[in-house]
């Protein structure tokens, strides 16, 4: 089975139940008794291919061993060759391959399905651990993580959260003596899934067989992010938000009444000028700018572009995500890879049509555009990598 979406990843659970009961609340274990569930996604054999065919650096590849004093090894002056990694693995080290979504297409497509649903950025790291070993000490993540047991098996111990829903800047080591009896013990076998909410302390170790698992990390955007975007917009429009604080404002408590009064005034102005739509658009635009275009069988094919006619059928390239943004006097179609097409407002119906269509005949585009305008726009979208000819 080739898992390509969030929905297929959490089966037999439905997304509505997952988000209501588990998302950022409780861990979830799905035991499937199906060793083929993740077939086609990644494997030990394909790890060898990735390591051999790409010149990877330390940082992308890491070694971890909880039993070694230094824990992580990052050989910045050496090339992480297969021979060196094989030797380290034989000595009990866990091999970590970071950001696998940038190196393996099935993983990239799974990540993109997450990103389209969540509107958050997603990455995948791979962990290969020999039998009888533990790669990492007890720790917590500032991401929500989904553990996919690809091959072998692993024991997971989940403990209470040290910090509830931590942000990136709240990451820290676990204090000595904090970890006690686990809140949950989970034994994952090939094909199983474990969800761990961000902040929950956890550790994992193998017993009598090796383990390969993928960690899908969902980096959430918090209400703090939205309010920062709101404040950013207000600061661009109102000079008082950009004024410097009073000289010596921390030197004396006598400044506090002034600071309170000015802050209350600015907060009132912030509420009066509140523009959530524009603030969320700005966040969405930044997220999309970080979404890389994915490899596609037709990404270098422009055959047929010079012979387009209104009956030609086109489709979105695999894994492409696009959205329409409106400004006062223009409209913009933005898509994965940081590309965008900006034009007059007359293009909005056509842009929305493209967003909501996976494939279409060019003549089916909205009729407020002439046939020639439809062809010109389609050629542009093909050249910029959003569409391809079927």
C-alpha positions in Angstrom: 0.0 0.0 0.0 1.3 3.5 -0.9 0.2 6.0 1.8 -0.1 9.4 0.1 -2.4 11.5 2.4 -3.1 12.3 6.0 -6.4 10.6 5.7 -4.8 7.3 4.6 -2.1 7.6 7.2 -4.6 7.6 10.2 -7.0 5.0 8.9 -9.3 3.5 10.2 -9.7 6.7 12.2 -11.5 9.6 10.6 -9.9 13.1 10.5 -12.8 14.6 12.4 -12.4 12.2 15.3 -8.6 12.6 15.3 -8.8 16.4 15.5 -11.5 16.3 18.2 -9.9 13.7 20.5 -6.2 13.7 19.9 -4.7 16.7 18.1 -2.5 18.5 20.6 -4.3 16.7 23.4 -3.5 13.0 23.7 -1.2 10.4 22.1 -2.6 7.9 19.6 -1.5 4.4 18.7 -2.9 2.6 15.7 -1.9 -1.1 15.5 -2.6 -2.5 12.1 -1.2 -6.0 11.9 -0.3 -5.1 8.3 3.4 -5.1 7.5 2.7 -3.9 4.0 0.8 -0.7 5.0 3.7 1.6 4.2 5.1 -0.3 1.3 6.2 2.0 -1.5 6.9 4.9 0.9 10.4 4.2 2.0 12.7 1.2 2.9 16.1 0.2 4.1 17.1 -0.6 0.5 16.0 2.9 -0.6 18.0 4.4 2.2 21.1 2.9 0.7 20.2 4.4 -2.6 19.7 7.9 -1.1 23.0 7.7 0.8 25.0 6.4 -2.2 23.5 8.6 -4.9 23.7 12.0 -3.1 26.6 13.9 -1.6 25.1 14.4 1.8 26.8 16.4 4.6 26.8 15.9 8.3 23.8 17.7 9.7 21.6 16.2 7.0 23.0 12.8 8.2 23.6 12.4 11.9 24.5 9.6 14.3 22.9 9.3 17.8 23.6 6.9 20.6 22.0 7.5 24.1 24.7 5.2 25.6 27.5 7.4 24.4 28.4 10.5 26.5 28.2 13.0 23.7 24.9 11.6 22.4 24.9 13.2 18.9 27.9 13.0 16.6 28.3 15.6 13.9 31.5 15.0 11.9 31.7 18.3 10.2 35.1 17.7 8.6 34.3 14.2 7.2 32.0 12.9 4.5 29.3 10.6 5.8 30.2 7.7 3.6 28.3 4.4 3.6 31.3 2.7 5.0 31.5 5.1 8.0 27.8 4.9 8.6 27.8 1.1 8.4 30.6 0.9 11.0 28.8 3.3 13.3 25.5 1.4 13.0 27.3 -1.9 13.8 28.5 -0.2 17.0 25.0 0.7 18.1 24.5 4.1 16.6 21.2 5.3 15.2 21.5 6.8 11.7 19.4 9.9 11.2 18.5 11.3 7.8 16.9 14.7 8.1 14.4 16.4 5.7 13.8 13.2 3.7 10.9 15.1 2.0 13.6 16.9 0.0 15.2 13.7 -1.2 12.4 11.1 -1.9 9.3 11.8 -4.0 6.8 9.6 -2.1 7.7 11.3 1.1 7.5 14.7 -0.5 4.0 13.9 -1.8 2.9 12.8 1.7 4.2 16.0 3.2 2.5 18.1 0.6 -0.9 16.5 1.5 -0.3 17.4 5.1 0.6 21.0 4.2 -2.5 21.5 2.0 -4.7 20.2 4.9 -3.0 21.8 7.8 -1.6 25.0 6.2 1.6 24.3 8.3 5.0 23.3 7.1 5.9 19.6 7.4 9.2 17.7 7.4 10.2 14.1 7.7 13.2 12.6 9.4 14.3 8.9 9.2 15.7 6.9 12.1 17.5 3.6 11.6 18.3 1.9 14.9 20.1 -1.4 15.4 18.7 -4.0 17.8 19.2 -3.4 21.5 19.9 0.3 21.1 18.5 3.7 22.0 19.3 6.7 19.9 18.0 9.6 21.9 17.6 10.4 25.5 14.1 11.3 26.8 13.1 14.6 25.1 10.1 16.5 23.8 9.5 18.1 20.4 8.0 21.5 19.6 6.3 19.9 16.6 3.4 17.5 16.6 4.9 14.2 15.4 3.5 11.1 13.6 5.7 8.0 13.9 5.5 5.6 11.0 7.0 2.2 11.7 8.5 1.3 8.3 10.4 -1.8 9.2 11.3 -3.8 12.3 9.8 -2.8 15.7 10.4 -0.3 18.5 9.3 0.3 22.1 8.1 3.8 22.9 7.7 5.3 26.4 5.6 8.4 26.7 5.7 10.6 29.8 3.8 13.7 30.9 4.6 17.0 29.2 7.2 19.2 30.7 5.7 22.2 28.9 2.2 22.2 27.5 2.3 23.0 23.7 5.8 24.5 23.7 6.9 26.9 21.0 10.3 26.6 19.2 12.0 29.0 21.6 10.8 26.9 24.6 12.9 23.8 23.7 15.0 22.6 26.5 16.7 19.5 28.0 14.7 17.3 30.3 15.8 17.9 34.0 17.5 15.0 35.7 15.0 12.9 37.6 11.9 14.3 35.7 11.2 11.0 33.9 9.3 8.5 36.0 6.9 5.8 35.2 5.6 6.1 31.6 2.1 7.5 30.9 1.9 5.1 28.0 4.0 2.2 26.7 3.6 1.6 22.9 5.2 -1.3 21.0 5.2 -0.4 17.3 5.5 -3.1 14.6 5.8 -2.6 10.9 2.8 -0.7 9.6 1.8 0.8 12.9 1.4 4.5 13.7 2.0 6.6 16.8 1.0 10.3 17.2 2.7 12.3 19.9 1.4 15.8 20.7 4.1 18.5 21.0 5.6 18.9 24.4 5.0 15.2 25.5 8.3 13.7 26.8 9.2 10.5 25.0 12.0 8.0 24.4 12.3 4.9 22.1 14.5 1.8 22.1 14.8 -1.4 20.2 14.9 -4.9 21.7 15.6 -8.0 19.7 15.3 -6.5 16.2 16.3 -3.4 14.3 13.9 -0.5 13.6 13.4 2.0 10.8 10.8 4.7 11.4 9.8 8.0 9.9 8.9 11.0 12.0 6.5 13.3 10.2 6.9 16.7 12.0 4.0 19.2 11.7 5.3 22.7 12.7 2.2 24.5 13.9 1.5 28.2 13.6 0.1 29.5 16.8 -2.3 32.3 17.8 0.9 34.2 18.7 1.9 34.0 15.0 -1.4 35.5 13.9 -1.2 38.3 16.5 2.3 39.1 15.4 1.0 39.4 11.8 -1.8 41.7 13.0 0.8 43.9 14.8 3.1 43.9 11.8 0.3 45.3 9.6 -0.6 47.9 12.2 3.0 49.0 12.5 3.2 49.5 8.7 0.0 51.7 8.8 0.4 53.7 12.0 3.7 55.4 12.9 3.0 55.4 16.6 3.6 51.6 16.7 7.1 52.4 15.3 8.1 55.0 17.8 10.9 54.1 20.1 10.3 53.4 23.8 11.1 56.2 26.3 14.7 56.7 27.0 15.7 54.8 30.1 12.4 53.0 30.3 13.8 50.2 32.4 15.8 52.4 34.8 12.9 53.5 37.0 9.4 52.2 38.0 8.3 55.8 37.5 8.1 55.0 33.8 5.5 52.3 34.3 2.3 54.5 34.3 3.4 56.0 30.9 4.2 52.5 29.5 0.8 51.2 30.6 -1.1 54.2 29.2 0.6 54.1 25.9 0.2 50.3 25.6 -3.5 50.6 26.3 -3.8 53.3 23.6 -2.0 51.2 21.0 -4.0 48.1 21.9 -7.3 50.1 21.3 -6.0 51.2 17.9 -5.0 47.7 17.1 -8.5 46.5 17.7 -10.0 49.3 15.7 -7.8 48.5 12.7 -8.0 44.7 13.1 -7.7 43.0 9.7 -7.6 39.2 10.3 -8.1 38.4 6.6 -5.0 40.4 5.5 -3.0 39.1 8.4 -3.8 35.4 7.6 -3.1 36.1 3.9 0.3 37.3 4.8 1.0 34.2 6.9 -0.3 31.9 4.1 1.9 33.7 1.6 5.0 33.1 3.7 4.2 29.5 4.2 3.7 29.0 0.4 7.0 30.7 -0.3 8.7 28.0 1.7 6.9 25.1 -0.1 9.2 23.7 -2.7 8.0 22.5 -6.0 8.0 18.7 -6.2 9.5 16.5 -8.9 7.0 15.5 -11.6 7.4 13.4 -14.7 6.4 16.4 -16.8 8.3 19.1 -15.0 10.8 19.5 -17.9 8.2 18.8 -20.7 6.8 21.7 -22.5 5.8 19.7 -25.6 2.6 21.0 -27.1 2.8 24.5 -25.6 3.2 26.1 -29.1 0.2 24.2 -30.5 -2.2 24.9 -27.6 -5.8 25.4 -28.6 -9.0 25.8 -26.5 -9.6 22.0 -26.6 -6.2 21.2 -25.1 -6.5 19.5 -21.7 -4.1 20.5 -19.0 -3.6 19.5 -15.4 -1.8 20.7 -12.3 1.6 19.2 -11.8 1.8 16.6 -9.1 2.0 18.1 -5.6 1.3 21.7 -6.6 -0.6 23.9 -4.2 -2.0 27.3 -5.2 -4.1 30.1 -3.8 -5.5 33.4 -4.8 -4.6 36.6 -2.9 -6.4 39.9 -3.5 -4.9 43.4 -3.2 -6.7 46.6 -3.7 -6.1 47.0 -7.4 -4.8 43.6 -8.4 -5.1 39.8 -7.9 -2.3 37.3 -7.5 -2.2 33.5 -8.1 0.6 32.1 -5.9 1.8 28.5 -6.0 4.4 26.2 -4.5 8.0 27.2 -5.0 7.4 30.9 -4.3 6.0 31.6 -7.8 3.2 34.1 -8.4 1.3 35.7 -11.3 -0.1 39.1 -10.6 -2.7 40.8 -12.9 -5.8 42.9 -13.1 -8.9 42.0 -11.1 -10.5 40.6 -14.3 -8.2 37.6 -13.8 -9.7 36.6 -10.5 -12.4 34.2 -11.8 -9.8 32.4 -14.0 -7.3 32.2 -11.1 -10.0 30.7 -8.8 -11.0 28.3 -11.5 -7.4 27.1 -11.7 -7.2 26.7 -7.9 -10.3 24.6 -7.8 -9.6 22.4 -10.9 -7.1 19.5 -11.1 -7.5 19.1 -14.9 -9.6 21.0 -17.5 -9.9 21.9 -21.1 -8.7 25.5 -21.7 -12.1 26.5 -23.2 -13.7 25.7 -19.8 -12.0 28.7 -18.2 -14.4 31.5 -17.3 -15.8 33.3 -20.3 -14.9 36.8 -19.0 -11.6 36.1 -20.8 -11.4 35.8 -24.5 -10.1 32.6 -26.1 -6.8 34.2 -26.8 -6.5 35.5 -23.2 -7.2 31.9 -21.9 -4.4 30.6 -24.1 -1.9 33.3 -23.0 -2.6 32.6 -19.4 -2.3 28.9 -19.8 1.0 29.2 -21.5 2.3 31.3 -18.7 1.1 28.8 -16.1 2.8 26.0 -18.0 6.1 27.9 -18.4 6.0 28.8 -14.7 5.5 25.1 -13.7 2.0 25.0 -12.3 0.3 23.3 -15.3 1.3 20.6 -17.8 -0.4 19.4 -21.0 -2.0 16.0 -20.8 
